[in-house]
Structures are given as structure tokens and as C-alpha cells.
Amino acid sequence: MKSLKVLAVLVAGVMGVVSGMAQTSVTANSTAVFYVPTLIRLEVNVSTINFGALTIADYDAGYKDAVGAQIVYVWSNRPWTLTVAANSATWTGPWAKPASDLLLRVASVNRPGRITYYLNTLTGLTVGGFTLAQGLPGGNFQHTMDFRVLVSWDNDVAGDYSLGFTYTLTAP
């Protein structure tokens, strides 16, 4: 009797192994991972804003405009801020023309729902700079820029003038 019980246990054990060997599928879990760093890109379509030769009419008006003279492009995978600052306090030229005589503004944007703020009032440049625009993550944000140079019969003597300025894109 004892031998029958041992035999029954052995048969049951072998049947368990055989049935385990009859599996038709097994699973193994996996995970895909990657890291996304902060990615930003800033481009301009032209680097020189050329007002050309000023005229008597420009002097009489006190300014000359360059409407839509530049497009500033922004890409960012984080909320972003675009600032601008004059590279120096004065223009190069025969007279120390203040940087603030170059005014600019964002005249239009292509994605107003994603660009949460933009400066649409002509504002004079300063060395300290100011915020031009802010927005949500996204790409190919286009800021069409208007420029104005102030001129004066009393101060702006004949000659070539130049002022560098810098856009800075941050994604804090």
C-alpha cells in the first residue's frame, strides 16, 4: 500500500512537470526610457536692419520706420522668455547717439495662443534690456519685428551710424 502511495505521488509529480512543459507562451516585461534636456533655438531671418539713407522728410518727421524688417524665430520645449538689449549705450558714428533712439516692437506673432505675451509698443533699446515675448513650449514661433530710428536736426550729424543689439532666449 505504501508503494502504491509513493507511486501515485511520483506519477502526480511527473504529470505536473509534463503539464508545465506543455506551456505555449511566457511573458517578460520591458521598459523604454529616454531623457529630454531643455532644448531651445533662436534664429533671425536677417541680421542687419538697414534704414538706408535718411531724407529731409525723415528728419522733419523725427524718425524713420523699418516695418516688418526682421522675423525672430523661437523653438523651446519649456516655457520661454525672449529679451533684447543694446550692446552699448551709444551708437557708433560721428555723434554719440543714445541706444534708446532705436525703438522696436513685436508687430505680430504667428501663434498667439502659445505666445502668452509680446511687447507691441515701440520701446527704446537699453543696455539693461527688456522682455520682448514669452510663451509656452512649442516650435517655430515667429515674431515679426518693427523698428524705428529717431532722428534730430540738432543732433544727428551726417555720417554712418551703427548699433549692435542682442536677442536672448531663456527657458528657466
C-alpha positions in Angstrom: 0.0 0.0 0.0 2.8 2.2 0.9 4.4 1.5 -2.5 1.1 2.5 -4.3 1.1 5.8 -2.4 4.7 6.5 -3.4 4.0 5.5 -7.0 0.9 7.8 -7.0 3.0 10.7 -5.7 5.6 10.1 -8.4 3.1 9.9 -11.2 1.4 13.1 -10.0 4.8 14.8 -9.9 5.7 13.6 -13.4 2.3 14.8 -14.7 2.9 18.2 -13.1 6.3 18.5 -14.9 4.9 17.3 -18.2 1.9 19.7 -18.0 4.4 22.5 -17.1 6.4 21.6 -20.2 3.4 22.0 -22.4 3.3 25.8 -21.9 2.7 27.6 -25.2 3.7 31.2 -24.0 5.6 33.1 -21.4 5.9 36.9 -20.7 8.7 39.2 -19.7 8.2 42.9 -19.0 10.4 45.7 -20.5 10.6 49.5 -20.2 11.7 52.1 -22.7 13.3 55.2 -21.3 15.0 58.4 -22.5 16.0 61.8 -21.1 14.8 65.1 -22.6 17.1 68.0 -21.7 16.0 71.6 -22.1 16.2 72.3 -25.8 15.9 75.9 -27.2 16.7 77.5 -30.6 16.7 81.2 -31.6 17.1 82.4 -35.2 16.6 85.6 -37.1 15.9 85.9 -40.8 18.2 88.9 -41.3 20.9 90.2 -39.0 21.1 93.8 -40.2 18.3 96.3 -40.0 19.2 98.8 -42.8 17.3 102.1 -42.7 19.2 103.3 -45.8 20.0 106.9 -46.4 17.7 109.2 -44.4 15.9 112.0 -46.1 14.7 115.5 -45.3 11.2 114.0 -44.8 12.6 111.6 -42.2 14.3 114.5 -40.3 11.2 116.6 -40.5 9.1 113.6 -39.1 11.8 112.9 -36.4 12.1 109.3 -37.3 12.3 106.6 -40.0 10.5 103.2 -39.7 11.5 99.8 -40.9 8.2 97.9 -40.7 8.5 94.1 -40.6 12.2 94.4 -41.1 13.1 91.2 -39.2 11.5 87.9 -38.1 12.7 86.3 -34.8 12.1 82.6 -34.6 11.9 80.7 -31.3 11.8 76.9 -30.5 11.6 75.7 -27.0 10.5 72.5 -25.2 9.9 74.5 -22.0 8.2 77.8 -21.2 10.5 80.6 -22.6 11.3 84.3 -22.4 12.8 86.4 -25.2 14.7 89.5 -24.3 16.6 92.2 -26.2 19.4 94.5 -25.2 21.7 97.1 -26.8 25.3 96.0 -27.0 26.4 99.5 -26.0 24.8 102.7 -24.6 25.5 104.7 -27.8 25.6 104.2 -31.5 29.0 104.3 -33.2 29.2 107.3 -35.5 30.1 111.0 -35.6 27.7 111.7 -32.7 27.2 109.6 -29.5 23.6 108.9 -30.4 21.9 107.1 -27.5 20.9 103.4 -27.9 17.3 104.4 -26.9 17.0 106.2 -30.3 16.5 102.7 -31.8 12.9 101.6 -30.9 11.5 98.2 -31.7 8.4 96.1 -31.1 6.8 92.8 -31.9 4.3 93.8 -34.6 2.7 90.4 -35.0 3.1 86.7 -34.0 2.1 83.5 -35.7 0.8 81.5 -32.7 -0.9 83.9 -30.3 -2.4 81.1 -28.2 1.1 79.8 -27.4 2.9 83.1 -27.2 1.5 84.4 -23.9 3.0 87.9 -24.0 4.6 90.1 -26.6 5.7 93.8 -26.5 3.6 95.6 -29.2 4.6 99.1 -28.2 7.7 100.7 -29.7 10.3 100.8 -27.0 13.8 102.3 -27.0 16.7 99.9 -26.5 18.8 99.9 -23.4 21.9 98.1 -22.3 19.9 96.5 -19.5 17.4 95.2 -22.0 13.8 94.2 -21.6 11.4 91.3 -22.3 10.0 91.1 -25.9 8.0 88.0 -25.6 7.1 84.9 -23.5 5.4 81.7 -24.4 4.6 78.0 -23.8 6.6 75.1 -25.1 6.5 74.7 -28.9 8.3 75.4 -32.1 8.5 77.8 -35.0 7.2 80.8 -33.1 7.5 83.8 -35.4 7.8 87.4 -34.1 7.7 90.0 -36.9 9.6 93.0 -35.7 9.1 96.7 -36.5 12.0 99.2 -35.9 12.1 103.0 -35.7 15.2 105.2 -35.5 14.7 108.6 -34.0 16.5 111.4 -35.8 17.0 115.1 -34.9 18.2 118.1 -37.0 20.0 119.3 -33.9 22.0 116.1 -33.0 22.2 113.6 -35.9 25.1 115.0 -38.0 26.0 113.5 -41.4 27.8 110.2 -41.3 27.4 106.4 -40.8 25.8 105.1 -37.6 25.6 101.6 -36.2 24.3 100.0 -33.1 24.5 96.3 -32.2 21.9 94.6 -30.2 21.4 91.0 -28.9 18.3 88.8 -28.5 18.5 86.3 -25.7 16.2 83.2 -25.4 16.0 81.6 -22.0 13.9 78.6 -20.7 14.2 78.8 -16.9 
